[in-house]
């Protein structure tokens, strides 16, 4: 009986928004682990398809050709630095997952792990891929900088509920 009461008290202390944030972080970590290898596979597939059919480029509309030419340096850099891309992903996901798990237990140290998990991959990516490659499209700004910044701020607002 005392175990259920302590669980109810812990649940009451934990703000609902923190539960939602950590759940979204867990989902994001899982998606990142799936989408990174999938995107690299898709890049390799696209590269082979273009090599197999050189006429495909000439059949593209001008906007498609421009998109392809804009995305080609990104594809080349990611494929050339594939181990770094995987390492960035696993380090970031691991730190973010651990941080969210720890914050879910209302431990303040989780916030710092989470922030590291968001910032370290960006720094490593800038070093190895370069700014122009890592942030080549508006969506890369949103997903690469905007969403992590919003989550860091939202988690930061919950620090008052956490203990050391």
N, C-alpha and C positions, 0 to 999 in steps of 0.2 A: 504494500500500500504506500509506503514512504517513497518507493521508486517512482510511482506514477505521479505523486504530488510534486516531487522535484522536477520531473519532466514537464509537468504543467506550468510550474513556476518559470522554468527556463524558456518555455515556449512563449509565455506571456511577456518576458523581458525582451525577447528578440523582436525587433520591428519587422513588420510584414514586408516592407520594401527591401530589407536586407535578404530575406528569403528569396524574393523574386530576383534580385540582382545576382545572388550566388547561383540560382538555378539557371539564369540566362548565361552566366559565365561557364557553367558546366556544359551547357548545350553548345556554346561557342567553342569551347575546347575540343569537344567531340567532332564538331564540324571541321575545325581546323585540321585535326588529325586525318580526317577523311579527304578533305578537299585539296590539301597540299599534294599528296601523291597523285591524286586524280588530275589535278591541273598540269602537273609535269608530264603525266602520261598523255594528256590531250595535246600538250605542246609538241611532244615527240611525234604523235600521230599526225598532227597538222603539218609539221615540217616534212615528214615522209610523203604525205599526200601531195604537197606542192612540188617536191622533188620528182615524184612519179609522174606528175602531170603539169609540165611547165606552162602549158596553154591556159591553165586555170587562172593564172594571174591576169592574163589579157582579157578573159571573159568576165572579170569582176567589174562592178560599177566603179566610177572614180572614187566615190566615198569608201567603198570596200577596199580598194587598193591603198587609199590613204590610211585607213585603219590598220591594214596589214603592215604597211611600211612603218607606221608608228609603233606597232606591237612587236615587230621583228627584233629590235634591240633588246626588248624586255625578255622575249623568249630565248634569245641567244645567251643573254647573261644568266638567266635562271638555269638553263640547261648546262651551261659551262660550269656553274657553281652549285650544282645539284646537292652535293654533300653539305655545303654551307646552308642552303635553303632548308634542308631537312633538319640540320642541327639547330638553326634559328627556331624552326617550328617546335621541335621537341623541348628546347629550353624554355621558350615562351609559354607553351601549353603547360608544361610541368610546373613552372613557377606560378602561373595564374591559377591553375587548378588547386595547388597546395594553398595558395593565398586565400582563395575563395572558401576552401574547406575550413581553413583556420578562422577566417572571419565569421563563418557560419557558427563557429563555437564561441564567437564574441571575443576573439583574441586579436589585439591590435597589430601584432607582428604580421598577421596575414595580409594586412594592407600593404606593407612594405614589400613583401614577396610578390604581391599582385602587381604593384607598380613596376618592380624590376622585370616581371614577366611581360609587361607591355612595352617597356623602354628598351631592354637589352636587344630584342630582335630587330627593332628599328635601327639601333646603332650598328649592330653587326651587318644588317642589310645595307646601310649607307656606306659602310667601309668596303664591303665586297661587291655590291651591285651598283653603287653610286646613286646620287640623288635623282638624276634624270631618269634612271631606269626604275628605281623603286617607287617613285611618285610621278608616273608618266601620264596618268589619266585622272580626271576629277574623282572617279570612283575610288582610285587608290588613295587619294587624300582622305576621303570619307572613311573608308574601311581601315586605312593604315594609321591615320592620326585622329580623325574625328570621333569615332566610336570609342577607341581607348581613352581619349581625353574625357569624354562624357562619363564613362564608367569610373575612371579615377576620381572625378569630382563627386559622383554619386556615392561611391564607397567612402570618400573623405567626409562626406556629410554624416555618415554613420559612425565615425570614429568615437563620438561621444558615448555611444552605447557599448563600446568595447573596453576591455581591461588589458593590462599589459600581460 
